[in-house]
Amino acid sequence: MTDAGTAEEAGSVTPDGAGAHAADESVEPNPLADRRFLVFAAGNAANNVGEALYATALPLLAYQLTDSLVVMAWLAAAVPVSDLFAPALGAWADRRGVRGLIVQGLLAQAGAALAMNLLLLGGHSAPWLLFLCAVVLETGGLAYRTGWMTGVPAQFPDCPVRARGTLNSLFLATTLAGPLLVAALLPWVGYQGLLWLNLPTFFAPLVVWAVGVRPARSAPASPHKTAPASPDETAPASLDKTAPAPSHEGGRTDGGPRRTAPRWVKRRAAGAQARAGAEAPPSRIRDGWDAIRQDKRISVMLVADMVLSAVCGTGLTSLIVYHLRHGWALSGQQAGLAIAGMNVASLVGNLLVSQRRRLRPWTPMTLGVAARSVALILMIVPVWPVFMFAVVLGALGQGAVMATVVMARVRYLPPGVLGRASGLIWLLTGGAALLSPVFVSALDDVVGTPPTFLVLGIATTTVLLHLRLTRAAWRPVPRPQEPARRTNEP
């Protein structure tokens, strides 16, 4: 639960939508004018290039090894599987700070990538081994992303929403390098060589950390207490505000000599504090859920994002790659260039939203979903230029939706619960995305690839209906006017 001041700062709305207009009209400076932001973004970008190499090379390698859409889809499903850990990581970020998440997440990614490369080098290419390494790698990546995303508002307090949107656009821009590098380097180093090139990029953010550009030492303070900070905090406060506070070290309050508490007293106090911390996470995570429910805009976007994750998630991406190789008979290099074109369109759609000075989420959300729906329906046309136009149009819409969703979370969620609320959102959308490879693969086996695109396009139109029915959540409600005073004057 948030107090009135924090709710106003976060852009919260009442159940009838009041306060939406004020939050959507706020203007932030350009984060690119901040040198610290540029250094931080450089390390983030170097890491993203490696992620793009990995995301492009791994499904193509899986196709080369197995010639199976199912294996491709399940390797891609490692991302939503890792989202199962998102609420716990979000609670960690809010409670203990984000610094440990960033370092440990990067090291976990590097270890998993090294293990995968060594397995492939030794000829151990069993799909379940690759999937296990992919899950560990994506979980480490989730910890890293949870850390820096939660730390953005405190690290760049003058422009948290535009900083988050710009970093999202930068992510899409740097992922363009992945397919291009795959197309350029594949004939020389092969798929396994590309995965080895990904390994050193995990250390780029650590270099930025070493030069001093890093998140705050602790997470932003929550505007409400969700668990006692010490064993004595639950005791009723004295009515006499001038009374001296008790000393936990056994010192006297009358000016006498200070005594040190026995070790067994300290151990008992530490144990009580540890038990209080162990009982805190359930209630803390629930506070994130309360923040999601209280803002109808976040709730509306969450439902829309879950449907899009299930219909247009990893299963759709794998289906497009599979159709490029199997249906249109493109080579690995040609498929990489087609994916690069799709990423360019996604970047353009993202920039159209993230670089606006004001965020009005309903319009780009609706237009983006409409573009994705029309694109899926057009993909059934057996003409190569029409298919590529549909791929580009769908990516354009998806990029706009992505920017809208990530910026709205920073704009509307209270900073004190941003990690927990984001973790719950990632869990729900990741769970929905787990349905994507299952649903898409099964549908493709039954009806074939072009009809699958048509079914997915029709399913996406339900999101448009949802946005239309919940339009009132975004409308500003005028403040009540003071009634006019009656006078006896004519």
C-alpha positions in Angstrom: 0.0 0.0 0.0 1.3 3.5 -0.8 0.7 6.7 1.0 -0.8 9.7 -0.8 2.4 11.5 -1.5 4.1 8.5 -3.1 1.0 7.6 -5.1 1.0 11.1 -6.5 4.7 11.0 -7.4 4.3 7.6 -9.1 1.3 8.7 -11.2 -1.2 6.5 -9.5 -4.8 6.7 -10.3 -8.0 6.2 -8.4 -10.3 3.4 -9.5 -12.2 5.8 -11.8 -9.0 6.8 -13.5 -8.3 10.1 -11.8 -4.7 11.4 -12.0 -3.9 9.8 -15.4 -3.7 13.1 -17.2 -1.2 14.7 -14.8 1.2 11.7 -14.9 1.1 11.4 -18.7 1.8 15.1 -19.2 5.1 15.2 -17.3 8.2 16.0 -19.2 11.7 14.6 -18.5 15.2 15.8 -19.8 17.1 13.7 -22.4 19.3 11.2 -20.5 21.8 11.2 -23.4 23.1 14.5 -22.0 24.3 12.8 -18.8 27.9 11.5 -19.1 27.3 8.8 -16.5 24.4 7.5 -18.5 26.5 7.3 -21.6 29.2 5.2 -19.8 26.5 3.0 -18.3 24.8 2.5 -21.6 28.1 1.6 -23.3 28.7 -1.3 -21.0 25.1 -2.4 -21.4 25.4 -2.2 -25.1 28.5 -4.4 -25.2 26.7 -7.0 -23.2 23.7 -6.8 -25.5 25.8 -7.5 -28.6 26.9 -10.8 -27.1 23.3 -11.6 -26.2 22.3 -10.9 -29.8 25.0 -13.2 -31.1 23.7 -15.9 -28.7 20.0 -15.4 -29.4 20.6 -15.6 -33.2 23.2 -18.4 -33.3 21.7 -20.9 -30.9 18.4 -21.6 -32.7 20.2 -21.9 -36.0 22.7 -24.3 -34.4 19.8 -26.3 -33.0 18.2 -26.5 -36.4 21.5 -27.7 -37.9 21.9 -30.3 -35.2 18.3 -31.6 -35.0 16.3 -30.2 -37.9 13.4 -29.9 -35.4 11.1 -27.0 -34.7 10.3 -28.4 -31.3 13.9 -28.3 -30.1 14.3 -24.7 -31.5 11.1 -23.7 -29.6 12.1 -25.2 -26.3 15.6 -23.7 -26.4 13.9 -20.3 -26.9 11.5 -21.2 -24.0 14.5 -21.0 -21.6 13.7 -17.3 -21.3 10.2 -17.7 -19.9 11.4 -20.6 -17.7 13.9 -18.3 -16.1 11.1 -15.9 -15.3 9.9 -18.3 -12.6 12.6 -16.8 -10.5 11.6 -13.2 -11.2 9.5 -12.5 -8.0 12.3 -13.8 -5.7 14.9 -11.7 -7.5 12.7 -8.6 -7.5 12.2 -9.0 -3.7 16.0 -9.3 -3.3 16.4 -6.1 -5.3 13.9 -4.1 -3.2 15.1 -5.5 0.1 18.9 -5.9 -0.2 19.8 -3.6 -3.1 20.7 -4.4 -6.7 24.5 -4.5 -6.6 24.8 -8.2 -5.7 22.3 -9.2 -8.4 24.2 -7.5 -11.1 27.6 -9.0 -10.3 26.4 -12.5 -9.5 24.1 -12.5 -12.5 26.9 -11.7 -14.9 29.2 -14.3 -13.4 26.4 -17.0 -13.6 25.9 -16.1 -17.3 29.6 -16.4 -18.0 29.8 -19.8 -16.3 26.8 -21.2 -18.1 28.0 -19.9 -21.5 31.4 -21.5 -20.9 29.8 -24.8 -19.9 27.6 -24.8 -23.0 30.6 -24.1 -25.3 32.7 -26.9 -23.7 29.9 -29.4 -24.1 29.5 -28.5 -27.8 33.3 -28.7 -28.2 33.3 -32.2 -26.7 30.5 -33.4 -29.0 27.8 -33.5 -26.2 24.9 -31.8 -28.1 22.0 -33.6 -26.3 19.0 -31.1 -26.4 18.4 -31.5 -22.6 22.0 -30.5 -21.8 21.7 -27.4 -24.1 18.4 -26.5 -22.5 19.8 -26.8 -19.0 22.7 -24.5 -19.8 20.3 -22.1 -21.5 18.1 -21.9 -18.4 21.0 -21.2 -16.1 22.3 -18.6 -18.6 18.9 -16.9 -18.9 18.4 -16.9 -15.1 21.7 -15.2 -14.6 20.7 -12.7 -17.3 17.4 -12.1 -15.4 19.3 -11.4 -12.2 21.5 -8.9 -14.1 18.5 -7.2 -15.8 16.5 -7.1 -12.5 19.4 -5.4 -10.9 20.1 -2.6 -13.4 16.4 -2.1 -14.3 15.4 -1.7 -10.7 18.3 0.6 -10.1 17.6 3.0 -13.0 15.2 5.4 -11.1 17.7 5.9 -8.3 20.7 6.0 -10.6 19.1 8.6 -12.9 16.5 10.4 -10.8 16.0 13.3 -13.2 14.8 11.2 -16.1 13.9 7.6 -14.9 11.2 7.0 -17.5 13.2 8.3 -20.6 16.4 6.6 -19.3 14.5 3.3 -19.1 13.0 3.8 -22.6 16.3 4.8 -24.1 18.1 1.8 -22.7 15.3 -0.4 -24.1 15.8 1.2 -27.5 19.6 0.8 -27.1 19.0 -2.9 -26.5 17.1 -3.3 -29.7 19.8 -1.2 -31.6 22.6 -3.4 -30.3 20.7 -6.6 -31.1 20.9 -5.6 -34.7 24.5 -6.5 -34.6 23.7 -10.1 -33.7 22.2 -11.2 -37.1 24.6 -9.0 -39.0 27.6 -10.6 -37.2 26.1 -14.0 -37.7 25.8 -13.4 -41.5 29.3 -12.0 -41.7 31.2 -14.4 -39.4 29.3 -17.7 -39.9 31.4 -18.8 -42.9 34.6 -18.2 -41.0 34.0 -19.4 -37.4 30.8 -21.5 -37.5 28.0 -21.5 -35.0 30.2 -22.7 -32.1 32.7 -19.9 -32.8 29.9 -17.4 -32.6 29.0 -18.7 -29.1 32.6 -18.4 -28.0 32.5 -14.7 -29.1 29.6 -14.2 -26.8 31.6 -15.2 -23.7 33.8 -12.0 -23.1 30.8 -9.7 -23.5 29.5 -10.6 -20.1 32.4 -8.8 -18.5 31.8 -5.4 -20.2 29.3 -4.2 -17.5 31.9 -5.2 -14.9 34.4 -2.9 -16.5 31.9 -0.1 -16.2 31.3 -1.0 -12.6 35.1 -0.8 -12.0 35.3 2.8 -13.3 32.6 3.8 -10.7 29.4 3.9 -12.7 27.2 1.6 -10.7 23.8 1.6 -8.9 23.3 2.9 -5.4 24.5 0.8 -2.5 21.0 0.1 -1.4 17.6 0.0 -3.0 15.3 3.0 -2.8 13.5 3.1 0.5 10.0 1.8 0.4 7.3 4.4 1.2 5.7 1.8 3.5 7.1 -0.7 5.9 6.5 -4.3 5.0 8.5 -5.9 7.7 10.1 -4.8 10.9 13.6 -3.5 10.5 14.7 -4.8 13.8 13.3 -7.2 16.5 12.4 -4.2 18.7 10.5 -2.3 16.0 7.2 -4.1 16.7 7.1 -2.8 20.2 4.7 0.1 20.9 6.4 3.5 20.9 6.5 5.5 24.1 4.0 8.3 24.4 6.7 10.5 25.8 8.6 11.6 22.8 11.3 13.1 25.0 12.1 9.8 26.6 15.6 8.4 25.6 15.6 5.5 23.2 16.7 2.1 24.5 20.2 1.0 23.6 20.6 -2.3 21.9 24.2 -2.5 23.1 23.3 -2.4 26.8 24.5 1.2 27.3 22.9 3.4 30.0 20.7 6.3 29.1 21.6 8.3 32.3 25.1 9.2 31.1 26.7 6.3 33.1 29.4 4.0 31.7 28.4 2.0 28.7 28.3 -1.8 28.9 28.7 -4.2 26.1 25.9 -6.8 25.7 26.9 -10.5 26.2 27.5 -12.5 23.1 24.4 -14.7 23.7 22.2 -11.6 23.7 23.7 -10.5 20.4 23.2 -14.0 19.0 19.6 -14.1 20.1 18.9 -10.7 18.6 20.6 -11.7 15.3 18.5 -14.9 15.2 15.3 -13.0 15.8 16.2 -10.6 13.0 17.0 -13.4 10.7 13.6 -15.1 11.5 11.9 -11.8 10.8 13.7 -11.5 7.4 12.8 -15.1 6.6 9.1 -14.3 7.2 9.2 -11.1 5.2 9.4 -12.1 1.6 5.8 -13.4 1.2 4.3 -10.1 2.5 6.8 -8.1 0.5 6.0 -9.8 -2.7 2.3 -9.3 -2.0 3.0 -5.6 -1.8 4.2 -5.7 -5.3 0.9 -7.3 -6.4 -1.1 -4.7 -4.5 0.8 -2.0 -6.4 -0.1 -3.7 -9.7 -3.8 -4.0 -8.8 -4.2 -0.5 -7.6 -3.2 1.2 -10.8 -5.7 0.1 -13.5 -3.3 1.2 -16.3 -0.7 -1.3 -15.1 -3.4 -4.0 -14.8 -4.7 -3.4 -18.3 -1.3 -3.5 -19.8 -0.4 -6.7 -17.9 -3.4 -8.6 -19.3 -2.5 -7.4 -22.8 1.1 -8.3 -22.4 0.3 -11.8 -21.1 -1.9 -12.5 -24.2 0.8 -11.1 -26.5 3.4 -13.2 -24.8 1.4 -16.4 -25.3 0.4 -15.6 -28.9 3.4 -13.7 -30.2 6.2 -14.9 -27.9 9.1 -17.2 -28.4 7.0 -19.7 -30.4 6.2 -17.1 -33.1 9.9 -16.1 -33.4 10.9 -19.7 -33.8 8.1 -20.2 -36.3 9.3 -17.3 -38.4 12.9 -18.5 -38.4 11.8 -22.0 -39.2 9.6 -20.8 -42.1 12.5 -18.7 -43.5 14.7 -21.8 -43.5 12.2 -24.5 -44.3 9.4 -22.8 -46.2 11.3 -20.2 -48.1 14.5 -22.3 -48.3 16.9 -19.5 -47.2 20.4 -20.2 -46.1 21.6 -19.4 -42.6 23.2 -16.1 -43.8 20.0 -15.1 -45.6 17.9 -15.9 -42.6 20.2 -13.8 -40.5 19.8 -10.8 -42.8 16.0 -11.3 -42.7 16.1 -11.3 -38.9 18.3 -8.2 -38.9 15.6 -6.4 -41.0 13.0 -7.5 -38.5 15.1 -6.1 -35.6 15.5 -2.8 -37.5 11.8 -2.4 -37.7 11.4 -3.3 -34.0 14.0 -0.6 -33.1 12.1 2.0 -35.2 8.9 1.2 -33.5 10.6 1.4 -30.1 12.2 4.8 -30.8 8.9 6.3 -32.0 7.7 5.8 -28.4 10.8 6.0 -26.2 12.1 9.3 -27.6 8.8 11.2 -27.2 9.0 13.8 -24.4 5.5 12.7 -23.1 4.3 9.2 -22.6 0.6 8.6 -23.5 0.5 4.8 -23.4 -2.9 3.9 -24.8 -2.3 5.2 -28.3 1.0 3.4 -29.1 -0.2 0.3 -27.3 -3.3 0.1 -29.5 -1.5 1.0 -32.8 1.3 -1.5 -32.0 -1.1 -4.4 -31.3 -3.1 -3.6 -34.5 0.1 -3.7 -36.6 1.1 -7.0 -35.1 -2.4 -8.5 -35.8 -2.5 -7.3 -39.4 1.0 -8.5 -40.0 0.2 -12.1 -38.9 -2.8 -12.3 -41.2 -0.7 -11.0 -44.1 1.9 -13.7 -43.5 -0.4 -16.3 -45.1 0.1 -14.7 -48.5 2.6 -16.9 -50.4 4.5 -14.0 -52.0 8.0 -13.2 -50.7 7.7 -9.4 -50.7 4.3 -9.5 -48.9 5.7 -11.9 -46.3 8.8 -9.7 -45.6 6.5 -6.6 -45.4 4.4 -8.5 -42.8 7.5 -9.5 -40.8 8.7 -5.9 -40.8 5.2 -4.5 -39.9 4.7 -6.9 -37.1 8.2 -6.1 -35.6 7.4 -2.4 -35.9 4.3 -2.8 -33.8 5.9 -5.1 -31.3 8.7 -2.6 -30.7 6.2 0.1 -30.0 4.4 -2.1 -27.5 7.6 -3.1 -25.8 8.7 0.5 -25.2 5.3 1.5 -24.0 5.1 -1.4 -21.4 8.6 -0.9 -19.9 8.3 2.9 -19.7 4.8 2.7 -18.1 6.1 0.5 -15.4 8.7 3.0 -14.3 6.2 5.9 -14.7 3.3 4.4 -12.7 4.8 1.9 -10.2 6.0 3.3 -6.8 9.8 3.1 -6.7 9.8 1.2 -3.4 8.0 -1.8 -4.9 9.4 -1.6 -8.5 11.5 -4.8 -8.1 8.8 -6.9 -6.6 6.1 -5.6 -9.0 8.4 -6.1 -12.0 9.3 -9.6 -10.8 5.6 -10.6 -10.6 4.9 -9.1 -14.0 7.9 -11.1 -15.5 6.6 -14.2 -13.8 3.1 -13.8 -15.3 4.2 -12.9 -18.8 6.9 -15.6 -18.7 4.3 -18.2 -17.7 2.2 -17.0 -20.6 5.2 -17.2 -22.9 5.7 -20.8 -21.9 2.5 -21.6 -23.7 3.8 -20.1 -26.9 6.2 -22.8 -28.1 3.7 -25.5 -27.0 0.7 -23.9 -28.7 2.6 -22.9 -31.9 4.4 -26.2 -32.4 1.2 -28.2 -31.9 -0.8 -25.9 -34.2 1.9 -26.1 -36.9 1.8 -29.9 -36.7 -2.0 -29.9 -37.2 -2.7 -27.2 -39.8 0.7 -26.2 -41.2 2.6 -23.0 -41.0 0.5 -20.4 -43.0 -2.8 -21.3 -41.2 -0.9 -21.0 -37.9 -0.1 -17.4 -38.8 -3.7 -16.8 -39.5 -4.9 -18.3 -36.2 -2.3 -16.2 -34.3 -3.4 -13.0 -36.0 -7.1 -13.6 -35.1 -6.1 -14.3 -31.5 -4.1 -11.1 -31.3 -7.3 -9.1 -32.2 -8.6 -10.0 -28.7 -6.0 -7.7 -27.2 -7.5 -4.8 -29.3 -10.9 -5.6 -27.9 -9.5 -5.6 -24.4 -7.9 -2.2 -24.9 -11.1 -0.8 -26.3 -13.2 -2.1 -23.4 -10.8 -0.7 -20.8 -10.3 2.7 -22.5 -11.8 4.5 -19.4 -8.7 3.6 -17.4 -6.7 6.1 -19.4 -9.1 9.0 -19.5 -8.4 11.9 -17.2 -11.2 12.6 -14.7 -11.7 16.3 -14.0 -11.3 17.4 -10.4 -14.5 18.3 -8.6 -15.2 22.1 -8.6 -16.1 24.0 -5.5 -19.8 24.9 -5.6 -20.6 28.5 -6.3 -21.6 30.5 -3.2 -25.1 31.9 -3.2 -25.5 35.6 -2.4 -28.4 37.9 -2.0 -27.3 40.1 -4.7 -29.4 40.2 -7.8 
